[in-house]
Amino acid sequence: MSRIEDHALIGDLQTAALVDRNGTADWLCLPRFDSAAMFTRLLGGPEHGHWTITPAPAPDAGDTDPPQAVRRRYRGNSLILETEWDTPDGTVRVTDFMPSTVGVRGDAPRLVRIVEGVHGRVPVRSVLRPRPGYGTVVPWIRAEGDRFAALAGPDALWLDAEPPTTDENSTLVSEFTVAAGDRVAFTLAWHPSHAGIPPLPDPRADLTATAAYWKDWTARCTYTGPDRDAVVRSLITLKALTYAPTGAMVAAPTTSLPEEIGGTRNWDYRYCWLRDSALAVTTLARNGYLDEARAWRAWLVRTVGGDLDRLQIMYGIAGERDLAERELAHLPGYENSRPVRVGNGAAAQLQLDVFGEVIDALDTARRHGLEPCPRAAALQVRLVELLERRWREPDEGIWEVRGPRRHFVHSKVMAWVAFDRVIRLIESGDATGPAERWRGLRDEIHREVCERGFDSVRGTFTQSYGSAELDAALLLIPVVGFLPPGDPRVTGTVEAVRRELSTPDGFVLRYPTAGPGAGVDGLAGEEGAFLACSFWMADALALTGRPDEARELFEKLLALRNDVGLLAEEWGPQRRRQVGNFPQGFSHWALVDSAVALARGTGAFVPGQRAHLPSAVQRSLRPAVVA
Ligand SMILES: OC[C@H]1O[C@H](O[C@H]2O[C@H](CO)[C@@H](O)[C@H](O)[C@H]2O)[C@H](O)[C@@H](O)[C@@H]1O
């Protein structure tokens, strides 16, 4: 079984595949991110579907032990993956990609794999075992001239293979040899089974168009400070999580990659969280990507605008509301981490922080040049009217705990953010609302948080009112402008979180999941260090005048990325492996934000970056710290 970080991501802005270092695509949902997977080997075995292309194993080697890739990279700033093997017979390269725009993808989403001889003559084997329905369906494979169709109910997968291919027990096998300069292409396309035969693919034209697409997209990045390669790779990853037809964004393209190997903390992230998407869009907007912010805003207005009383904290990528959680009992799970879940029960939770994140994202995009939208402005006012009725309630909070609701301090802080930003919107003249009343409420929330959410004996904010536990989300207090970074309540909280929530290797847990403070989330087992929280610690250190410690932590976090720059949700300190869904939007926007924050801290010139901190924070910082 490949480690989580052995995978690279390819995608077409509607779905994505994971490819491991052995040349195996072991996760692919078609036609959308949240469709049932056609390849589910990631959460099971080869019988659950995969597509492997590698140098042919030596005759006595088992099928389960193909040769390791020796080099792997994305082609420039793109999502085109190149994997190269050196073998005794020579060197071979496999180029994997999914044509990356709605226009290029057309009606038939497809995965293209081009095998290229680099030198020598290398025997290669392709084994394509499509198993729709998360590995439950053996499709009917039939030859249609030179093409193969794999039919399974509503789905048809069409393989166009240049080398000779045979059907061996519903598995399409191709064995061939590539010499230096040879290029042999495969295209696997999804098509509705009722829709006849898809057009013949043109893999070379697809490659050219996809390369041009990513070149153009990455050229729009405005960040020019340090660690630019890491920043651009993270921005590409965020873009890959967007669903182009609607403007929504998945939290990650996978389900049930475990937060603890062998554990039960396994969730489906293939949906659009208001929180995750708002935070990612905020990062994209700050770095030159207003089109993505505009598209997300349109998705938001369409999705939540009509029925605010039934506001959900997450939706399907086209705005669907029914995300009922269920378990796929036939799958053993990643390294026996059961259950495998699809759907997500957190959709029914109350999470007050999302009001602040959504309204702050719209505020940030507007301040970075996104044109006003009267419908979005009206939506923000209605959201705050709703929040006015509900902010005093306990909730499940940013971490979607499955234990009892609490008065989470972070939730109340983000309620303050929602009122603060909407007041600014009204003051700008782009919306109308009871600004005076909301100023009063904003002050009331601030007072309440400082009275009930702060432990004056320990000198730290706490996870919830009156609790003894800490929470790494409290690191965001200075970032959102609730208090200035130099305030002793902020520095005390940063210090306390660092002391009590750090792992031995210096990364940061969300909250305690072991020891006396454990149990708040109502879940069995433990989890790793949460990578976004670890980046937030770097930001907090930078903001509170500790740039060297911030840089040291940031460098350590960069070193956790895999060979192609990707991060899962968490880092398992014991096994020293990435854990959780992969790649995770939270980790990648947090990486970008940290790079920008650290660049500002060093006074690095970051053209195109406007100061994004609220004015209250900017005033409290030394001039050199704000670009
Ligand atoms: O910890 C329990 C919860 O874990 C998941 O939530 C996490 O992922 C979300 C998507 O990235 C993120 O918005 C949230 O902050 C994280 O805690 C899971 O989705 C929940 O169902 C589960 O209760």
The ligand as an SDF file (V2000), in Angstrom:
LIG
                    3D

 23 24  0  0  0  0  0  0  0  0999 V2000
  -13.1330   16.1770   13.7360 O   0  0  0  0  0  0  0  0  0  0  0  0
  -14.3930   15.7260   13.3860 C   0  0  0  0  0  0  0  0  0  0  0  0
  -14.8510   16.3380   12.0880 C   0  0  0  0  0  0  0  0  0  0  0  0
  -13.8090   16.1740   11.1440 O   0  0  0  0  0  0  0  0  0  0  0  0
  -14.0620   16.6460    9.8490 C   0  0  0  0  0  0  0  0  0  0  0  0
  -14.0310   18.0700    9.8610 O   0  0  0  0  0  0  0  0  0  0  0  0
  -12.7980   18.6320    9.4890 C   0  0  0  0  0  0  0  0  0  0  0  0
  -12.7880   18.8580    8.1080 O   0  0  0  0  0  0  0  0  0  0  0  0
  -13.5630   19.9140    7.5930 C   0  0  0  0  0  0  0  0  0  0  0  0
  -13.3370   19.9570    6.0970 C   0  0  0  0  0  0  0  0  0  0  0  0
  -12.0150   20.2920    5.8070 O   0  0  0  0  0  0  0  0  0  0  0  0
  -13.1820   21.2420    8.2430 C   0  0  0  0  0  0  0  0  0  0  0  0
  -14.0610   22.2600    7.8090 O   0  0  0  0  0  0  0  0  0  0  0  0
  -13.2630   21.0920    9.7580 C   0  0  0  0  0  0  0  0  0  0  0  0
  -12.7130   22.2740   10.3330 O   0  0  0  0  0  0  0  0  0  0  0  0
  -12.4750   19.8950   10.2500 C   0  0  0  0  0  0  0  0  0  0  0  0
  -12.7010   19.7030   11.6160 O   0  0  0  0  0  0  0  0  0  0  0  0
  -15.3570   16.0830    9.3060 C   0  0  0  0  0  0  0  0  0  0  0  0
  -15.7390   16.7180    8.1050 O   0  0  0  0  0  0  0  0  0  0  0  0
  -16.5190   16.1900   10.2720 C   0  0  0  0  0  0  0  0  0  0  0  0
  -17.6240   15.4550    9.7940 O   0  0  0  0  0  0  0  0  0  0  0  0
  -16.1060   15.6200   11.6240 C   0  0  0  0  0  0  0  0  0  0  0  0
  -17.1720   15.8650   12.5460 O   0  0  0  0  0  0  0  0  0  0  0  0
  1  2  1  0
  2  3  1  0
  3  4  1  0
  3 22  1  0
  4  5  1  0
  5  6  1  0
  5 18  1  0
  6  7  1  0
  7  8  1  0
  7 16  1  0
  8  9  1  0
  9 10  1  0
  9 12  1  0
 10 11  1  0
 12 13  1  0
 12 14  1  0
 14 15  1  0
 14 16  1  0
 16 17  1  0
 18 19  1  0
 18 20  1  0
 20 21  1  0
 20 22  1  0
 22 23  1  0
M  END
$$$$
